[in-house]
Amino acid sequence: SDRTIISRKHRVELFKSWDPNKNGYLSLAELDGGLQQLFGYGSDVRACISPSVRRAYQGAKNMSGQSSGSAKDYVEKNEFRIFCEFLRYDLYILSLFKAMDTDDDQRVSEKEFKSFVESNQLPGFPSMTDEELSKAF
């Protein structure tokens, strides 16, 4: 989702292939279907990442300033890079959460957080004392 010429060409190709009616807009369903087609994941993965796709969609649409007409309800070509960037960040955060949540209870306890930070070198979390980790939690 960077701004290189190669990345831009790739995004343009993806946008065109995900826009079946060629109207220059992508709905949430078209984005979801495009991602599923691109990565070939099943319903279990789809259920896991759907909230991330929705958040990226909600965040990217209207970034161009179109607040009226049908454009306000869709991701436009000039918003697609932003959608990809938002999705990448959200999925990164989701992957960190899943890695921390070792008991799969959909929550991260202080113990899980400390264990994860201590066993992984994360930016912003240099060597910290137990007290500092508790404060960060």
Backbone as ProteinMPNN parsed JSONL, in Angstrom:
{"seq_chain_A": "SDRTIISRKHRVELFKSWDPNKNGYLSLAELDGGLQQLFGYGSDVRACISPSVRRAYQGAKNMSGQSSGSAKDYVEKNEFRIFCEFLRYDLYILSLFKAMDTDDDQRVSEKEFKSFVESNQLPGFPSMTDEELSKAF", "coords_chain_A": {"N_chain_A": [[0.816, -1.199, 0.0], [2.115, 1.114, -0.418], [3.424, 4.095, -2.057], [4.753, 3.651, -4.451], [5.441, 3.314, -7.98], [5.029, 0.733, -8.967], [3.457, -0.42, -6.922], [1.225, 1.235, -7.113], [0.291, 0.616, -9.705], [-0.408, -2.035, -9.27], [-2.485, -1.713, -7.387], [-4.33, -0.317, -8.983], [-4.943, -2.283, -10.878], [-6.104, -4.21, -9.16], [-8.305, -2.735, -8.183], [-9.789, -2.341, -10.541], [-10.399, -5.02, -11.178], [-11.987, -5.703, -9.034], [-14.17, -4.132, -9.307], [-16.895, -4.82, -10.621], [-19.055, -3.683, -12.075], [-17.925, -1.498, -13.171], [-18.145, 1.178, -12.251], [-16.495, 2.838, -10.864], [-16.552, 2.826, -8.147], [-16.272, 1.051, -5.04], [-18.119, -1.172, -3.207], [-18.738, -2.321, 0.176], [-19.287, -5.05, 0.034], [-18.14, -5.681, -2.46], [-15.454, -5.148, -1.927], [-14.961, -7.021, 0.11], [-15.504, -9.409, -1.282], [-13.53, -9.228, -3.272], [-11.163, -9.376, -1.755], [-11.464, -11.945, -0.726], [-11.371, -13.431, -3.077], [-8.775, -12.783, -3.955], [-7.077, -13.774, -1.902], [-8.118, -16.268, -1.349], [-9.354, -17.365, 0.951], [-11.254, -19.166, 3.46], [-14.54, -19.428, 5.042], [-14.075, -19.32, 7.792], [-11.768, -17.723, 8.162], [-12.706, -15.455, 6.929], [-14.764, -14.67, 8.67], [-13.211, -13.956, 10.83], [-11.666, -11.756, 9.9], [-13.518, -9.952, 8.936], [-14.509, -7.78, 10.63], [-12.244, -6.109, 10.553], [-12.09, -5.477, 7.836], [-14.483, -4.068, 7.55], [-13.975, -1.867, 9.262], [-11.809, -0.656, 7.927], [-13.044, -0.012, 5.527], [-15.074, 1.791, 6.412], [-13.419, 3.787, 7.393], [-11.999, 4.639, 5.127], [-13.822, 5.395, 3.104], [-15.209, 8.369, 1.823], [-12.924, 9.847, 2.327], [-11.987, 11.368, 0.304], [-13.45, 13.605, 0.387], [-15.975, 13.715, -0.67], [-19.122, 14.157, 0.239], [-21.691, 13.858, -0.439], [-24.271, 12.491, -2.573], [-23.907, 9.33, -4.357], [-21.254, 8.633, -4.028], [-20.457, 8.952, -1.406], [-21.047, 6.64, -0.069], [-19.329, 4.655, -0.789], [-16.046, 3.232, -1.537], [-13.872, 5.075, -3.365], [-11.749, 5.23, -6.352], [-9.55, 6.908, -5.731], [-9.472, 6.594, -3.024], [-8.813, 4.053, -2.475], [-6.144, 3.238, -1.929], [-5.904, 4.2, 0.656], [-7.824, 2.652, 1.94], [-6.528, 0.14, 1.695], [-4.24, 0.627, 3.238], [-5.358, 1.201, 5.794], [-6.561, -1.276, 6.246], [-4.336, -2.968, 6.33], [-2.983, -2.016, 8.644], [-4.978, -2.52, 10.585], [-5.233, -5.309, 10.433], [-2.684, -6.02, 11.234], [-2.704, -5.189, 13.906], [-4.746, -6.881, 14.789], [-3.422, -9.336, 14.426], [-1.401, -9.105, 16.343], [-2.987, -9.012, 18.648], [-4.217, -11.57, 18.524], [-1.94, -13.142, 18.834], [-1.217, -12.474, 21.422], [-3.425, -13.272, 22.957], [-3.456, -15.96, 24.349], [-5.099, -17.87, 25.542], [-7.373, -17.846, 24.076], [-9.732, -16.41, 24.772], [-10.757, -14.112, 23.795], [-9.865, -11.867, 25.048], [-7.187, -9.952, 26.44], [-5.182, -10.665, 29.012], [-3.366, -9.193, 31.786], [-1.215, -10.811, 32.407], [-0.894, -12.301, 30.004], [-0.251, -10.181, 28.283], [2.182, -9.202, 29.395], [3.796, -11.486, 29.139], [3.846, -11.767, 26.356], [5.077, -9.331, 25.503], [7.546, -9.556, 26.787], [8.644, -11.747, 25.46], [8.84, -10.984, 22.831], [10.364, -8.678, 20.663], [9.218, -5.606, 20.498], [8.569, -2.544, 18.836], [8.736, 0.416, 20.749], [8.468, -0.861, 23.125], [10.896, -1.268, 24.792], [13.367, -2.938, 26.839], [11.668, -3.419, 29.73], [10.69, -2.927, 33.103], [8.857, -5.064, 35.359], [6.985, -3.541, 36.7], [6.772, -1.304, 34.998], [5.723, -2.548, 32.724], [3.246, -3.316, 33.757], [2.127, -0.816, 34.151], [2.021, 0.075, 31.518], [0.163, -1.69, 30.524]], "CA_chain_A": [[0.0, 0.0, 0.0], [2.949, 2.301, -0.498], [3.137, 4.978, -3.185], [5.635, 3.4, -5.586], [4.739, 3.126, -9.257], [4.626, -0.683, -9.049], [2.329, -0.609, -6.005], [0.077, 1.948, -7.684], [-0.213, -0.202, -10.823], [-1.055, -3.215, -8.686], [-3.765, -1.271, -6.811], [-5.241, 0.011, -10.093], [-5.412, -3.571, -11.412], [-7.028, -4.796, -8.18], [-9.538, -1.955, -8.162], [-10.54, -2.666, -11.774], [-10.927, -6.383, -11.134], [-12.976, -5.781, -7.964], [-15.27, -3.231, -9.666], [-17.519, -5.549, -11.727], [-19.937, -2.851, -12.902], [-17.075, -0.432, -13.722], [-18.69, 2.495, -11.913], [-15.488, 3.619, -10.168], [-16.795, 2.733, -6.706], [-16.294, -0.288, -4.469], [-18.952, -1.34, -2.018], [-18.165, -3.219, 1.168], [-19.408, -6.414, -0.492], [-17.149, -5.847, -3.524], [-14.143, -5.226, -1.28], [-14.905, -8.307, 0.789], [-15.4, -10.438, -2.316], [-12.221, -9.102, -3.904], [-10.163, -9.921, -0.84], [-11.663, -13.394, -0.666], [-10.879, -13.948, -4.354], [-7.328, -12.589, -4.005], [-6.371, -14.621, -0.943], [-8.699, -17.601, -1.364], [-9.606, -17.869, 2.291], [-12.567, -19.735, 3.719], [-15.478, -18.684, 5.878], [-13.52, -19.117, 9.133], [-10.896, -16.55, 8.084], [-13.572, -14.318, 6.595], [-15.431, -14.245, 9.906], [-12.204, -13.343, 11.697], [-11.173, -10.472, 9.4], [-14.61, -9.067, 8.518], [-14.517, -6.501, 11.346], [-11.135, -5.283, 10.057], [-12.486, -4.988, 6.51], [-15.511, -3.033, 7.779], [-13.344, -0.658, 9.814], [-11.022, -0.025, 6.861], [-14.038, 0.549, 4.595], [-15.673, 2.973, 7.033], [-12.404, 4.815, 7.515], [-11.512, 5.123, 3.83], [-14.847, 6.054, 2.292], [-15.363, 9.811, 2.077], [-11.644, 10.522, 2.56], [-11.777, 12.317, -0.802], [-14.252, 14.795, 0.659], [-17.316, 13.594, -1.253], [-20.057, 13.873, 1.331], [-23.059, 13.791, -0.958], [-24.414, 11.582, -3.708], [-23.598, 7.92, -4.093], [-19.837, 8.472, -3.704], [-20.247, 8.931, 0.046], [-21.321, 5.302, 0.456], [-18.416, 3.696, -1.416], [-14.635, 3.568, -1.642], [-13.546, 5.488, -4.73], [-10.39, 4.89, -6.782], [-8.547, 7.687, -5.005], [-9.524, 6.205, -1.609], [-8.479, 2.631, -2.384], [-4.867, 3.097, -1.233], [-6.174, 4.441, 2.071], [-8.477, 1.424, 2.406], [-5.496, -0.899, 1.832], [-3.388, 0.997, 4.376], [-6.145, 0.981, 7.013], [-6.74, -2.722, 6.429], [-3.037, -3.523, 6.733], [-2.757, -1.684, 10.055], [-5.957, -3.202, 11.43], [-4.891, -6.728, 10.471], [-1.474, -6.126, 12.05], [-3.145, -5.106, 15.298], [-5.456, -8.138, 15.042], [-2.448, -10.425, 14.569], [-0.784, -8.942, 17.668], [-3.981, -9.414, 19.64], [-4.357, -13.037, 18.482], [-0.722, -13.726, 19.39], [-1.227, -12.249, 22.875], [-4.561, -13.961, 23.574], [-3.06, -17.366, 24.282], [-6.164, -18.777, 25.977], [-8.475, -17.673, 23.115], [-10.972, -15.945, 25.393], [-11.059, -12.82, 23.163], [-9.377, -10.802, 25.935], [-5.769, -10.071, 26.774], [-4.947, -10.41, 30.439], [-2.073, -8.565, 32.068], [-0.213, -11.883, 32.322], [-0.658, -12.565, 28.576], [0.419, -9.006, 27.743], [3.575, -9.194, 29.858], [4.476, -12.627, 28.527], [4.06, -11.46, 24.939], [6.059, -8.247, 25.364], [8.843, -10.064, 27.225], [9.172, -12.732, 24.517], [8.895, -10.397, 21.491], [10.916, -7.332, 20.611], [8.252, -4.731, 19.854], [8.918, -1.124, 18.9], [8.026, 1.125, 21.803], [8.529, -1.651, 24.348], [12.248, -1.748, 25.078], [13.436, -3.647, 28.119], [10.855, -2.726, 30.729], [10.511, -3.638, 34.359], [7.52, -5.606, 35.572], [6.127, -2.402, 37.08], [6.553, -0.51, 33.781], [4.798, -3.309, 31.888], [1.915, -3.206, 34.376], [1.647, 0.539, 33.877], [1.706, 0.128, 30.08], [-1.042, -2.48, 30.308]], "C_chain_A": [[0.858, 1.26, 0.0], [2.659, 3.062, -1.798], [4.083, 4.781, -4.367], [4.796, 3.162, -6.841], [4.231, 1.691, -9.378], [3.417, -0.944, -8.155], [1.07, 0.059, -6.545], [-0.542, 1.144, -8.828], [-0.965, -1.42, -10.299], [-2.421, -2.841, -8.093], [-4.777, -0.947, -7.908], [-5.811, -1.281, -10.686], [-6.415, -4.234, -10.461], [-8.362, -4.06, -8.202], [-10.395, -2.303, -9.376], [-11.158, -4.057, -11.695], [-11.999, -6.549, -10.052], [-14.199, -4.921, -8.238], [-16.025, -3.829, -10.862], [-18.415, -4.699, -12.615], [-19.227, -1.614, -13.438], [-17.613, 0.97, -13.455], [-17.688, 3.378, -11.157], [-15.648, 3.646, -8.663], [-16.712, 1.281, -6.275], [-17.147, -0.286, -3.211], [-18.217, -2.236, -1.025], [-18.197, -4.657, 0.659], [-18.379, -6.669, -1.597], [-15.735, -5.945, -2.949], [-13.954, -6.578, -0.606], [-14.728, -9.445, -0.222], [-14.052, -10.416, -3.016], [-11.112, -9.671, -3.047], [-10.25, -11.443, -0.773], [-11.126, -14.049, -1.94], [-9.35, -13.882, -4.41], [-6.593, -13.584, -3.12], [-6.929, -16.03, -0.832], [-8.964, -18.193, 0.005], [-11.042, -18.347, 2.435], [-13.39, -18.894, 4.673], [-14.943, -18.438, 7.284], [-12.609, -17.893, 9.173], [-11.734, -15.308, 7.797], [-14.261, -13.78, 7.848], [-14.458, -13.517, 10.831], [-11.812, -11.945, 11.219], [-12.268, -9.5, 8.98], [-14.683, -7.759, 9.305], [-13.403, -5.553, 10.879], [-11.474, -4.682, 8.695], [-13.519, -3.878, 6.66], [-14.905, -1.741, 8.315], [-12.543, 0.077, 8.751], [-11.942, 0.647, 5.845], [-14.637, 1.835, 5.158], [-14.673, 4.119, 7.127], [-12.002, 5.437, 6.191], [-12.571, 5.851, 3.019], [-15.007, 7.503, 2.758], [-14.053, 10.529, 2.378], [-11.366, 11.549, 1.46], [-12.583, 13.597, -0.604], [-15.643, 14.768, 0.058], [-18.287, 13.223, -0.135], [-21.506, 13.873, 0.865], [-23.086, 12.87, -2.173], [-24.017, 10.17, -3.344], [-22.145, 7.706, -3.706], [-19.594, 8.343, -2.209], [-20.422, 7.545, 0.657], [-20.348, 4.242, -0.043], [-16.971, 4.158, -1.288], [-14.365, 3.868, -3.117], [-12.102, 5.106, -5.061], [-9.34, 5.615, -5.947], [-8.569, 7.411, -3.496], [-9.052, 4.768, -1.387], [-7.147, 2.398, -1.667], [-5.063, 3.263, 0.276], [-6.865, 3.218, 2.677], [-7.428, 0.335, 2.656], [-4.608, -0.63, 3.039], [-4.112, 0.758, 5.696], [-6.299, -0.506, 7.295], [-5.443, -3.372, 6.903], [-2.772, -3.252, 8.215], [-3.715, -2.444, 10.967], [-5.629, -4.687, 11.543], [-3.605, -6.969, 11.267], [-1.845, -6.11, 13.535], [-3.895, -6.389, 15.683], [-4.477, -9.287, 15.241], [-1.712, -10.329, 15.902], [-1.734, -9.409, 18.762], [-4.1, -10.937, 19.697], [-3.127, -13.719, 19.079], [-0.675, -13.573, 20.91], [-2.274, -13.094, 23.583], [-4.35, -15.473, 23.516], [-4.139, -18.338, 24.744], [-7.441, -18.625, 25.141], [-9.801, -17.265, 23.751], [-11.414, -14.572, 24.87], [-10.745, -11.628, 24.071], [-7.893, -11.037, 26.162], [-5.611, -9.694, 28.242], [-3.59, -9.732, 30.605], [-0.953, -9.601, 31.951], [0.125, -12.191, 30.854], [0.113, -11.415, 27.929], [1.898, -9.01, 28.113], [4.376, -10.318, 29.205], [4.803, -12.346, 27.068], [5.154, -10.415, 24.76], [7.459, -8.742, 25.742], [9.459, -11.031, 26.212], [9.272, -12.209, 23.081], [9.487, -8.997, 21.583], [9.958, -6.457, 19.812], [8.734, -3.291, 19.931], [8.091, -0.438, 19.989], [7.994, 0.378, 23.118], [9.948, -2.177, 24.54], [12.238, -2.498, 26.407], [12.711, -2.829, 29.184], [10.772, -3.587, 31.981], [9.079, -4.165, 34.426], [6.533, -4.489, 35.9], [5.784, -1.535, 35.857], [5.593, -1.218, 32.83], [3.376, -3.234, 32.437], [1.303, -1.841, 34.088], [1.236, 0.675, 32.407], [0.423, -0.621, 29.763], [-2.258, -1.663, 30.682]], "O_chain_A": [[0.394, 2.339, 0.37], [1.749, 2.7, -2.543], [4.198, 5.673, -5.208], [3.608, 2.851, -6.767], [3.114, 1.468, -9.846], [2.465, -1.606, -8.569], [-0.025, -0.495, -6.443], [-1.763, 1.011, -8.906], [-2.019, -1.788, -10.818], [-3.398, -3.568, -8.274], [-5.957, -1.27, -7.774], [-7.008, -1.369, -10.963], [-7.443, -4.754, -10.895], [-9.422, -4.684, -8.236], [-11.598, -2.533, -9.245], [-12.305, -4.254, -12.095], [-12.834, -7.448, -10.149], [-15.168, -4.971, -7.481], [-15.821, -3.396, -11.996], [-18.523, -4.976, -13.81], [-19.85, -0.772, -14.084], [-17.549, 1.844, -14.32], [-17.99, 4.53, -10.845], [-14.961, 4.4, -7.975], [-17.041, 0.38, -7.046], [-16.926, 0.493, -2.283], [-17.194, -2.835, -1.357], [-17.231, -5.399, 0.837], [-17.806, -7.757, -1.665], [-14.918, -6.731, -3.428], [-12.902, -7.203, -0.74], [-13.897, -10.333, -0.029], [-13.491, -11.469, -3.32], [-10.224, -10.364, -3.543], [-9.232, -12.135, -0.765], [-10.497, -15.105, -1.879], [-8.705, -14.828, -4.864], [-5.597, -14.173, -3.54], [-6.271, -16.905, -0.271], [-8.815, -19.399, 0.199], [-11.922, -17.989, 1.652], [-12.994, -17.796, 5.062], [-15.315, -17.448, 7.914], [-12.673, -17.107, 10.118], [-11.492, -14.241, 8.361], [-14.329, -12.568, 8.053], [-14.839, -12.577, 11.529], [-11.641, -11.04, 12.036], [-11.979, -8.337, 8.695], [-14.902, -6.709, 8.7], [-13.601, -4.34, 10.819], [-11.179, -3.516, 8.434], [-13.439, -2.859, 5.974], [-15.272, -0.649, 7.88], [-12.591, 1.305, 8.68], [-11.653, 1.742, 5.363], [-14.702, 2.85, 4.464], [-15.036, 5.284, 6.959], [-11.697, 6.628, 6.131], [-12.262, 6.817, 2.321], [-14.943, 7.797, 3.951], [-14.074, 11.727, 2.661], [-10.597, 12.489, 1.663], [-12.414, 14.562, -1.35], [-16.417, 15.705, 0.256], [-18.266, 12.1, 0.37], [-22.431, 13.888, 1.677], [-22.043, 12.519, -2.725], [-23.816, 9.849, -2.173], [-21.826, 6.68, -3.104], [-18.634, 7.698, -1.788], [-19.987, 7.306, 1.783], [-20.52, 3.058, 0.246], [-16.7, 5.317, -0.975], [-14.596, 3.034, -3.992], [-11.333, 4.714, -4.184], [-8.361, 5.012, -5.509], [-7.743, 7.96, -2.767], [-8.909, 4.323, -0.248], [-7.03, 1.459, -0.88], [-4.455, 2.545, 1.07], [-6.536, 2.798, 3.786], [-7.439, -0.314, 3.702], [-4.262, -1.552, 3.778], [-3.542, 0.176, 6.619], [-6.183, -0.945, 8.439], [-5.462, -4.232, 7.783], [-2.383, -4.157, 8.954], [-3.304, -2.956, 12.009], [-5.734, -5.265, 12.625], [-3.459, -8.012, 11.905], [-1.353, -6.924, 14.316], [-3.698, -6.918, 16.777], [-4.674, -10.122, 16.124], [-1.429, -11.35, 16.528], [-1.332, -10.115, 19.688], [-4.086, -11.527, 20.777], [-3.245, -14.745, 19.748], [-0.154, -14.444, 21.607], [-2.036, -13.581, 24.688], [-4.99, -16.171, 22.73], [-4.104, -19.512, 24.378], [-8.471, -19.213, 25.468], [-10.864, -17.716, 23.326], [-12.321, -13.948, 25.422], [-11.28, -10.534, 23.893], [-7.407, -12.165, 26.087], [-5.872, -8.562, 28.648], [-2.776, -9.704, 29.682], [0.131, -9.296, 31.453], [1.297, -12.327, 30.504], [1.019, -11.642, 27.127], [2.761, -8.843, 27.252], [5.508, -10.108, 28.772], [5.9, -12.65, 26.598], [6.06, -10.6, 23.948], [8.442, -8.388, 25.091], [10.683, -11.12, 26.119], [9.745, -12.928, 22.201], [9.144, -8.227, 22.481], [9.897, -6.558, 18.586], [9.248, -2.858, 20.963], [6.894, -0.691, 20.125], [7.542, 0.92, 24.126], [10.183, -3.382, 24.463], [11.182, -2.661, 27.02], [13.094, -1.701, 29.493], [10.782, -4.816, 31.913], [8.212, -3.761, 33.651], [5.393, -4.495, 35.437], [4.647, -1.089, 35.704], [4.75, -0.578, 32.203], [2.417, -3.103, 31.677], [0.108, -1.729, 33.816], [0.23, 1.311, 32.092], [-0.317, -0.246, 28.854], [-3.385, -2.146, 30.573]]}, "name": "protein", "num_of_chains": 1, "seq": "SDRTIISRKHRVELFKSWDPNKNGYLSLAELDGGLQQLFGYGSDVRACISPSVRRAYQGAKNMSGQSSGSAKDYVEKNEFRIFCEFLRYDLYILSLFKAMDTDDDQRVSEKEFKSFVESNQLPGFPSMTDEELSKAF"}
